[in-house]
């Protein structure tokens, strides 16, 4: 039995996967950056894991939230620029979600 590999199709799938993954990661990173720029830095509450490398205490969480609020007050951006950054962040997160849903649909539907 002789197996023939269509190398052009293989390279096409490889390039599509690489570009798709890089674009999702890029849009997510830009979205986080714009979210922080708008003055809404994401502060995550501590979670208890049995094998956690780092556990954030409630005191550290309050300190991080206080620092985020202080940094937001010191922002040199106007309210319009902050709003525009927030809209851009949501747009980037929306593009990430659309790309993920489109990838799932391509896998499930097949076309």
DRENGU-565282 format. One record per residue: residue in three letters; x, y, z of N, C-alpha, C, O, CB in turn. Coordinates in steps of 0.1 Angstrom, whole numbers, plus 2048, in hexadecimal, padded with zeros to 3 digits. Glycine has a CB too. Layout:
N
alaXYZXYZXYZXYZXYZ/...
***
This chain:
111
unk8097F480080080080080980C80081280D8087F680080C/unk8068157F780E8217F680682E7FA7FB8307F58138237E7/unk80B83580380484180980A84D803816850803805841818/unk8018557FD8068627F780186D8007F686E8048008647E8/unk80B87680380888280B80788E8038108917FB812884817/unk7FC8958047FA8A27FD8018AD8057FB8B380E7EB8A57FA/unk80E8B08028168B980A8108C78098128CF8138248B8806/unk80B8CB7FE8058D97FD7F98DB8067F88E580D8018DC7EE/unk7F18D08087E68D18117EB8D181F7E58D88287DC8C580F/unk7F58C98227FB8C982F8008D68337FE8DB83E8068BE830/unk8088DD82A80D8EA82D8028F482E8038FE8368178EE822/unk7F78F38277EC8FC8287E58FB8367E290583C7E28F981D/unk7E38EF83A7DD8ED8487E78F28537E38F985C7DA8DE84A/unk7F48F08517FE8F485B7FE90485B7FE90986680C8EF857/unk7FE90A8507FE91984F7F191F8557F292985D80091E841/unk7E69198527D991E8587D991C8677D492586E7CD916851/unk7DE91186C7DE90F87B7E79198817E491E88C7E290187E/unk7F391B87B7FD9248817F89338817F993A88B80A923879/unk7F29378767ED9448757E194687E7DF9508857E8948866/unk7D893C87F7CC93D8887D093E8967CB94689E7C3931886/unk7D993589B7DE9368A97E59438AC7E29498B77E792A8AB/unk7ED9478A37F49548A67EB9608A67EC9698AE7FF95689B/unk7E196089D7D796B89D7CF96B8AA7CC9768B07CE96A891/unk7CA95F8AF7C295F8BB7CA9648C77C596C8CF7BD9508BD/unk7D795F8C87DF9638D37E29728D27E29798DC7EC95B8D3/unk7E49778C67E79868C57DB98E8C87DC9988CF7EB9898B6/unk7CF98A8C37C39928C77C09928D67BC99C8DB7B798D8BF/unk7C39868DC7C09858EA7CA98E8F27C69958FC7C29778EF/unk7D798E8EE7E19968F57DE9A58F37DF9AD8FC7EF9938F0/unk7DA9A98E77D79B78E47CA9BB8EC7C99C68F17D59BA8D5/unk7C19B28ED7B59B58F57B89B79037B29C090A7AB9A98F3/unk7C09AE9097C49B09177CC9BE9197C99C59237CD9A591C/unk7D49C19107DC9CE9117D29D99107D49E39187E69CF905/unk7C99D99077BF9E49067B69E49127B29EF9177B69E28F9/unk7B39D99187AB9D89247B29DF9307AC9E79377A79CA928/unk7BF9DC9317C79E393C7C89F29397C79FA9427D59DC93D/unk7CA9F592C7CBA039297BFA0B92C7BFA1792F7CFA0591A/unk7B3A0592B7A6A0C92D7A4A0D93C79AA1494079BA04927/unk7ADA089457ABA099537A49FE95A7A09FF9657A5A16956/unk7A29F395379B9E89587A49DB9587A19D295178E9E5951/unk7AE9DC9607B79D19607B09C59677AA9C69717C49D4968/unk7B29B99617AB9AD9667B29A89737BE9A49727AA9A295C/unk7AB9A997E7B09A398B7A899798D79C99798F7AF9AE996/unk7AF98B98E7A997E9907A997A99E7B397B9A57AF974987/unk79E9769A379D9729B17A59659B37A795D9AA78F9709B6/unk7AA9639BF7B29579C17AA94A9C079E94A9C47B99589CF/unk7B19409BB7AA9339BA7B39299C27BF92A9C27A992E9AB/unk7AC9209C87B49159D07B59099C77AC9039C37AC9129DD/unk7C19069C47C58FA9BD7CE8F19C67D68F79CE7CC8FD9AF/unk7CD8E49C47D58DC9CD7E48DC9C97EC8DB9D27D08CE9CC/unk7E68DD9BC7F48DD9B77F88EB9B28008EC9A87F68D39AD/unk7F38F69B77F69039B28049079B580A9049BF7ED90D9B8/unk80A90D9AB8189129AC81891F9B58209209BE81E91599E/unk80E9279B280D9349B97FE9369BE7F59359B58129409B1/unk7FC9389CA7EF93B9CF7EF9499D47F794E9DC7EB9319DB/unk7E59519CF7E495F9D27DB9609DE7D095A9DE7DE9689C6/unk7DF9679E97D79689F47CD9749F27CE97B9E97E096BA01/unk7C39749FB7B997F9FA7C098D9FC7BC9969F67AE97DA05/unk7CA98DA047D199AA077D899E9FA7D89AA9F67DC998A12/unk7DF9959F37E59989E67DB99C9DC7DE9A59D47ED98C9E1/unk7CF9969DC7C599A9D27C09A89D57BE9B09CB7B99909D3/unk7BE9AB9E27BA9B99E57C49C39E17C19CE9DC7B69BA9F4/unk7D19C09E37DC9C89E07DD9CA9D07DF9D69CC7E99C39E5/unk7DB9C09C97DB9C19BA7CF9C99B57D19D19AC7DB9B39B4/unk7C49C79BB7B89CF9B77BA9DE9BA7B79E79B27AB9CA9BE/unk7C09E19C67C39EF9CA7CD9F59C07CCA009BC7C89EF9D8/unk7D89ED9BD7E29F29B37DC9F59A57DF9FF99F7EE9E99B2/unk7D39EC9A17CC9EE9947C39FA9947C3A0298A7C49E2991/unk7BC9FD99F7B4A099A07BCA159A07B9A1F99A7ABA089AC/unk7C8A159A77D1A209A87D7A2399A7D8A2F9967DCA1E9B2/unk7DBA199937E0A1B9867D6A2097C7D9A289737E6A0D981/unk7C9A1C97E7BFA219757BCA309777B9A3796E7B2A19977/unk7BEA349847BCA439877C7A4B9817C5A5797D7BBA45996/unk7D3A459807DFA4D97B7E0A4D96C7E9A539667EBA47981/unk7D7A469657D8A459577D7A529507CEA5A9537CDA3C951/unk7E0A559477E0A629407D5A639357D4A6D92E7EDA6593A/unk7CEA589327C5A589277B8A5F92B7B4A5F9377C1A49923/unk7B1A659217A5A6B92379AA6092479CA559217A1A75918/unk78EA64929783A5A92A780A5591C77CA4991B777A61930/unk780A5D91277DA58904788A4E8FF784A448F977DA648FA/unk794A5090379FA478FF79DA3A90779FA2F9017ADA4C901/unk799A3B913797A2F91B78BA2791678CA1A915794A3292A/unk780A2E912775A2790C778A208FF774A158FC769A3190A/unk780A278F7785A228EA78DA158EC78CA0B8E578CA2C8E2/unk796A168F679EA0A8F97969FE8FE7989F38FA7A9A0D904/unk78BA019067829F790A77B9F08FF7799E48FE7799FC915/unk7769F98F676F9F38EA7789EB8E17749E08DC7699FF8E1/unk7859EF8E078F9E88D87929DA8DF7949D08D879B9F08D7/unk7929DA8EC7959CE8F47899C48F278C9B88EF7969D1903/unk77D9C98F37729C08F07719BB8E276D9B08DF7659C78F4/unk7759C38D97769BF8CB7809B48C977E9AB8C17799CB8C1/unk78C9B68CF7969AB8CE79199E8D47949938CE7A39B08D5/unk78B99F8E07869938E677B98C8DD7799808DC7809968F4/unk7739958D77689908CE76E9898C276997E8BE75F99B8C9/unk77998E8BC7809888B178597A8B57859718AE78B9918AB/unk78B9798C179096D8C77849638C77869578C379696E8D5/unk7799678CD76E95E8CE7699598C076594D8BF7629658D6/unk7689628B776395F8AA76D9558A376894B89C76296B8A1/unk77A9578A578494E89F7839408A578493689E7929538A1/unk78093F8B277F9328B977392B8B477391F8B177F9348C8/unk7679328B475B92C8AF75C9288A175791D89D74F9368B1/unk76293089876392C88A76C92088976991788176A938882/unk77791F89177F9138907779068947788FC88E78B914899/unk76F90889F7678FC8A375D8F889975B8EC8967609008B1/unk75790289374D8FF8887538F987C74E8F087674690C884/unk75F8FD8787668F786D7698E88707688E08687738FE86A/unk76D8E587D7708D78817638CF8817638C487C7778D788E/unk7588D588774C8CD8887458CB87B7418C08777438D4892/unk7438D687473C8D58677448CF85C73F8C88547378E4863/unk7518D385C75A8CD85275C8D58457638D183C7558C084E/unk7568E18457588E983875A8F783C75C90083374B8E882F/
***
